[in-house]
Amino acid sequence: MNNLSPAARRIIGIWLLTGCLMVFFQVIVGGVTRLTDSGLSITEWKPIKGIVPPLNEKEWQAEFALYKNITQYKTLNEGMTLNEFKWIYFWEYFHRFWARFMGIVFAVPFTLFILRGWLTRALLFRLVPLFLWGGIIGIYGWIMVRSGLTGVYVPPIHLSIHLLLALSLFAYLVWVTAWVWLGEAPPVDANTAPRWMVLILILLFFQIFMGGLVSGTRAGLAANDWPLLNGELIPKAIWEMHPTLNGILKYDASDYWIRIFVQFLHRSTAYLIAVMIALFWWKYRSAFTVPTARLAVQLLPLSVCLQIIIGVLTVINCVGKIPVFYGVLHQVGAMLLIANVVVVLYHLRQKTILAS
């Protein structure tokens, strides 16, 4: 990066920052798609032809006929009107369209940067995984949809893996963006702070995975009180009922054990992350010398508290159905917290970041 002109570095940085915002928006659209039960409305994967949506009544009827053949329509939506189908189709179509659009936004400038000789070996080494990662997410997205065509909903395990892949890509993209804007990071200093933040980030990824299971199993409908779970601090059902994984391998509304278990684990991990961030902030709140690092550390308690508050609001509003607004907002909070932690962790790799 040192041999790049400031102008070239700024352009590449803006490109990457744009990519962060686009992935951020894509995860939001994905959340709306999931919570409005729109994900199975398009039953075929047409990477090229699928760019163009139905343009006339005949094409709409053909798409609707395909949807009528799957289990979700026969079980939940029989009698749905064409206009109602168009609404759920819109969200799945837009989710796929935005993914294709992101591919263009990443690929075209990337090619131009190569032609201009701006991509150093170090930068190229960091950018190539973005394309591979994005391709894997797209392919797995179709695997996820296909797995749900024979059931009422997408299996929670596939939903959770897809979400984890998307947010891990987001975290990596934030890291690469920080590297371009702030410079190359030297080896980690010999102190406990970086390891602490790595552990927090690992717990966040685990929490995302569990959050995907909570969403996929609709666990909020099994217990929507707080701070207790159906009036219990630790639900007795966890050890009194027979444990089963059926509810995450395929959607099963009758699998109460898995619903209560994943929600209990999701809540418990949230409390653990909050305590760890509070302790980190208390120990290092005055130790950072770089302004951007100091700001990132000061924002950590706000980020985690905001996410917990949104999580609580989501749970207590799970009455009859999952609240789309709060569910999507909770996902937004997760991305903001991840970005915050990644920026702090990146700064901890700078040799001069901590005051002596």
C-alpha positions as a printed Julia matrix, in Angstrom:
356×3 Matrix{Float64}:
   0.0     0.0     0.0
   2.94    2.35    0.57
   3.62    2.76   -3.17
   0.07    3.93   -3.89
  -0.62    7.6    -4.37
  -2.95    9.19   -1.81
  -5.57    9.68   -4.55
  -5.5     6.01   -5.61
  -5.65    4.86   -2.02
  -8.63    7.12   -1.35
 -10.49    5.84   -4.42
  -9.92    2.21   -3.43
 -10.96    3.05    0.12
 -14.2     4.66   -1.05
 -14.88    1.61   -3.24
 -14.44   -0.72   -0.27
 -16.5     1.5     2.01
 -19.26    1.44   -0.61
 -18.99   -2.35   -0.58
 -19.43   -2.38    3.21
 -22.59   -0.31    2.92
 -23.94   -2.52    0.12
 -23.37   -5.72    2.09
 -24.93   -4.01    5.12
 -28.02   -3.2     3.05
 -28.12   -6.69    1.56
 -28.26   -8.27    5.0
 -31.14   -5.93    5.88
 -33.03   -6.95    2.73
 -32.29  -10.58    3.55
 -33.8   -10.08    6.99
 -36.97   -8.59    5.53
 -37.12  -11.44    3.0
 -36.86  -14.02    5.76
 -39.29  -12.38    8.19
 -41.96  -11.82    5.52
 -41.69  -15.49    4.46
 -40.68  -14.37    0.97
 -37.59  -16.53    0.51
 -39.33  -19.41   -1.27
 -41.38  -17.28   -3.66
 -38.87  -17.79   -6.49
 -38.53  -21.53   -6.96
 -35.84  -21.57   -9.66
 -32.27  -20.39   -9.81
 -31.59  -18.52  -13.04
 -28.37  -16.51  -12.51
 -28.61  -14.7   -15.87
 -32.22  -14.9   -16.99
 -33.43  -14.24  -13.47
 -32.15  -10.66  -13.65
 -35.35   -9.69  -15.47
 -38.53  -10.04  -13.36
 -41.92  -11.02  -14.83
 -43.02   -8.25  -17.2
 -46.57   -9.21  -18.1
 -49.58  -11.07  -16.78
 -48.63  -14.34  -18.47
 -45.15  -14.36  -16.93
 -46.56  -13.5   -13.49
 -49.06  -16.34  -13.71
 -46.26  -18.74  -14.69
 -44.19  -17.74  -11.63
 -47.24  -17.97   -9.39
 -48.01  -21.46  -10.74
 -44.51  -22.61   -9.77
 -44.98  -21.27   -6.25
 -48.35  -23.02   -5.94
 -46.57  -26.37   -6.38
 -44.44  -26.08   -3.24
 -45.35  -27.09    0.3
 -45.28  -23.57    1.74
 -48.1   -22.41   -0.53
 -50.2   -25.53    0.08
 -49.69  -25.3     3.85
 -49.71  -21.59    4.6
 -50.77  -19.53    1.62
 -53.43  -21.46   -0.25
 -55.86  -18.95   -1.7
 -53.22  -16.2    -1.9
 -54.0   -13.62   -4.58
 -51.61  -12.72   -7.36
 -51.04   -9.27   -5.82
 -50.12  -10.88   -2.49
 -47.72  -13.16   -4.32
 -46.13  -10.16   -6.07
 -45.35   -8.66   -2.66
 -43.36  -11.64   -1.37
 -41.83  -12.15   -4.83
 -40.54   -8.56   -4.73
 -38.44   -9.11   -1.63
 -36.81  -12.32   -2.86
 -36.25  -10.83   -6.31
 -34.75   -7.65   -4.86
 -32.51   -9.7    -2.56
 -31.15  -11.63   -5.55
 -30.95   -8.51   -7.74
 -28.94   -6.62   -5.13
 -26.52   -9.55   -4.87
 -25.94   -9.4    -8.64
 -25.59   -5.62   -8.49
 -22.98   -5.94   -5.75
 -21.05   -8.35   -7.95
 -20.88   -5.7   -10.68
 -19.92   -2.94   -8.23
 -17.08   -5.09   -6.93
 -15.92   -6.6   -10.22
 -15.84   -3.58  -12.56
 -13.7    -1.25  -10.39
 -11.53   -4.23   -9.38
 -10.76   -4.85  -13.07
 -10.02   -1.16  -13.65
  -7.69   -1.06  -10.65
  -5.76   -4.03  -12.06
  -5.46   -2.33  -15.46
  -4.14    0.85  -13.83
  -1.64   -1.15  -11.78
  -3.04    0.01   -8.43
  -3.43   -3.42   -6.83
  -0.28   -4.42   -5.02
   0.34   -8.05   -4.21
  -0.65   -7.47   -0.58
  -3.88   -5.73   -1.57
  -4.72   -8.33   -4.22
  -4.15  -11.07   -1.66
  -6.78   -9.44    0.57
  -9.32   -8.68   -2.17
  -9.53  -12.05   -3.95
 -11.21  -13.78   -0.94
 -14.05  -11.25   -1.17
 -15.05  -12.59   -4.6
 -14.69  -16.23   -3.59
 -16.61  -15.59   -0.39
 -19.39  -13.78   -2.23
 -19.68  -16.63   -4.73
 -19.93  -19.2    -1.95
 -22.68  -17.18   -0.26
 -24.63  -16.98   -3.51
 -24.36  -20.71   -4.17
 -25.23  -21.58   -0.6
 -28.19  -19.2    -0.79
 -29.66  -21.32   -3.56
 -28.9   -24.53   -1.64
 -30.78  -22.97    1.28
 -33.81  -22.07   -0.86
 -33.85  -25.45   -2.56
 -33.81  -27.22    0.8
 -36.95  -25.32    1.79
 -39.04  -26.08   -1.29
 -40.2   -29.39    0.15
 -41.04  -27.94    3.57
 -43.04  -25.1     5.07
 -39.94  -22.98    5.72
 -36.21  -23.09    5.03
 -34.46  -25.45    7.51
 -33.11  -23.3    10.37
 -29.59  -24.77   10.06
 -29.28  -23.55    6.46
 -30.67  -20.16    7.37
 -28.16  -19.83   10.2
 -25.17  -20.87    8.08
 -26.19  -18.44    5.32
 -26.46  -15.59    7.84
 -23.11  -16.5     9.39
 -21.42  -16.51    5.99
 -22.89  -13.12    5.13
 -21.91  -11.42    8.38
 -18.44  -12.97    8.39
 -17.97  -11.52    4.89
 -19.12   -8.16    6.24
 -16.62   -8.37    9.12
 -13.77   -9.25    6.76
 -14.71   -6.42    4.4
 -14.68   -3.95    7.31
 -11.21   -5.22    8.2
  -9.87   -4.81    4.64
 -11.44   -1.34    4.44
  -9.7    -0.34    7.68
  -6.41   -1.71    6.31
  -6.69    0.44    3.17
  -7.69    3.62    5.0
  -5.39    3.29    8.0
  -2.38    1.36    6.67
  -0.9    -2.08    7.07
  -1.07   -3.6    10.53
   2.17   -4.96   12.05
   2.21   -8.11   14.25
   0.02   -8.16   17.35
   1.61   -6.62   20.42
   2.45   -8.89   23.34
  -0.5    -8.01   25.56
  -3.87   -9.53   26.35
  -6.03   -6.9    24.63
  -5.98   -8.37   21.09
  -6.69  -11.87   22.38
  -9.56  -10.52   24.42
 -11.12   -8.87   21.38
 -10.57  -11.98   19.23
 -12.48  -13.99   21.82
 -15.3   -11.42   21.8
 -15.43  -11.59   18.0
 -15.57  -15.41   18.08
 -18.42  -15.22   20.59
 -20.19  -12.73   18.32
 -20.0   -15.16   15.4
 -21.35  -17.92   17.62
 -24.11  -15.54   18.72
 -24.96  -14.81   15.08
 -25.23  -18.53   14.39
 -27.51  -18.99   17.38
 -29.52  -15.94   16.32
 -30.08  -17.57   12.94
 -31.39  -20.67   14.71
 -33.64  -18.55   16.94
 -35.07  -16.89   13.85
 -35.33  -20.09   11.82
 -37.06  -22.07   14.57
 -39.21  -19.05   15.47
 -38.08  -19.51   19.04
 -39.48  -16.13   20.06
 -42.96  -17.57   19.74
 -42.12  -20.23   22.33
 -41.18  -17.67   25.0
 -41.68  -13.93   24.63
 -41.1   -12.69   28.17
 -37.95  -11.08   29.59
 -35.75  -11.37   31.62
 -37.27  -14.78   32.35
 -38.15  -17.49   29.84
 -41.8   -18.42   30.37
 -41.4   -17.35   33.98
 -38.2   -19.36   34.57
 -34.6   -18.2    34.88
 -33.34  -21.5    33.47
 -36.17  -23.37   31.72
 -36.79  -26.79   33.24
 -37.67  -28.1    29.8
 -33.98  -28.03   28.86
 -33.18  -30.99   31.1
 -36.64  -32.49   31.61
 -37.57  -32.92   27.94
 -35.84  -35.23   25.49
 -33.19  -33.26   23.54
 -33.59  -33.32   19.78
 -32.05  -31.62   16.77
 -35.02  -32.2    14.48
 -36.17  -28.63   14.92
 -33.0   -27.18   13.41
 -32.56  -29.73   10.63
 -36.06  -28.9     9.42
 -38.68  -26.48   10.68
 -40.83  -28.15   13.33
 -43.22  -25.96   15.31
 -43.84  -28.83   17.75
 -40.17  -29.1    18.8
 -40.44  -27.01   21.95
 -37.13  -28.23   23.39
 -34.95  -26.87   20.6
 -36.84  -23.58   20.56
 -36.42  -22.94   24.26
 -32.84  -24.23   24.26
 -31.56  -22.02   21.42
 -33.28  -18.96   22.87
 -31.76  -19.63   26.31
 -28.32  -20.09   24.76
 -28.75  -16.96   22.62
 -29.67  -14.87   25.65
 -26.9   -16.31   27.81
 -24.25  -15.62   25.18
 -25.53  -12.04   24.85
 -25.02  -11.47   28.58
 -21.53  -12.98   28.41
 -20.54  -10.75   25.49
 -21.91   -7.68   27.29
 -19.87   -8.46   30.43
 -16.69   -9.06   28.43
 -17.09   -5.81   26.49
 -17.79   -3.9    29.72
 -14.64   -5.32   31.33
 -12.55   -4.56   28.24
 -13.87   -1.01   28.1
 -13.18   -0.47   31.8
  -9.59   -1.67   31.51
  -8.65    0.07   28.25
 -11.01    3.07   28.09
  -8.16    5.56   28.66
  -5.29    3.6    27.14
  -5.78    4.38   23.45
  -3.85    7.24   21.85
  -5.14    7.17   18.25
  -8.4     9.18   17.92
 -10.22    6.63   15.74
  -9.25    3.81   18.1
 -10.33    5.8    21.15
 -13.7     6.53   19.54
 -14.21    2.87   18.58
 -13.51    1.73   22.15
 -15.83    4.35   23.64
 -18.62    3.2    21.31
 -18.38   -0.45   22.39
 -20.64   -0.2    25.49
 -23.19    1.8    23.49
 -23.18   -0.77   20.65
 -23.7    -3.77   22.89
 -26.35   -2.06   25.06
 -28.26   -0.94   21.98
 -28.2    -4.47   20.59
 -29.47   -5.99   23.84
 -32.3    -3.44   24.07
 -33.38   -4.18   20.49
 -33.17   -7.9    21.24
 -35.46   -7.52   24.25
 -37.94   -5.46   22.21
 -37.91   -8.14   19.54
 -38.64  -10.91   22.04
 -41.46   -9.17   23.91
 -43.14   -8.26   20.62
 -43.19  -11.88   19.39
 -46.93  -12.24   19.83
 -48.43  -14.57   17.23
 -45.71  -13.74   14.72
 -42.15  -12.44   14.59
 -42.14   -8.61   14.37
 -40.48   -7.69   11.07
 -39.38   -4.21   12.16
 -37.7    -5.28   15.39
 -36.27   -8.44   13.83
 -34.57   -6.47   11.06
 -33.45   -3.77   13.52
 -31.87   -6.48   15.67
 -29.9    -7.65   12.64
 -28.78   -4.07   11.98
 -27.58   -3.83   15.58
 -25.58   -7.04   15.16
 -23.77   -5.62   12.11
 -22.98   -2.35   13.87
 -21.57   -4.24   16.86
 -19.49   -6.49   14.61
 -18.08   -3.49   12.72
 -17.28   -1.8    16.03
 -15.44   -4.85   17.39
 -13.53   -5.38   14.12
 -12.33   -1.76   14.06
 -11.13   -2.01   17.67
  -9.39   -5.31   16.95
  -7.74   -3.83   13.87
  -6.39   -0.91   15.88
  -5.0    -3.27   18.5
  -2.59   -4.55   15.85
  -0.9    -1.16   15.63
   2.33   -1.01   17.64
   1.67    2.53   18.9
  -1.98    2.12   19.7
  -1.71    1.7    23.48
  -0.22    4.35   25.73
   2.87    3.17   27.55
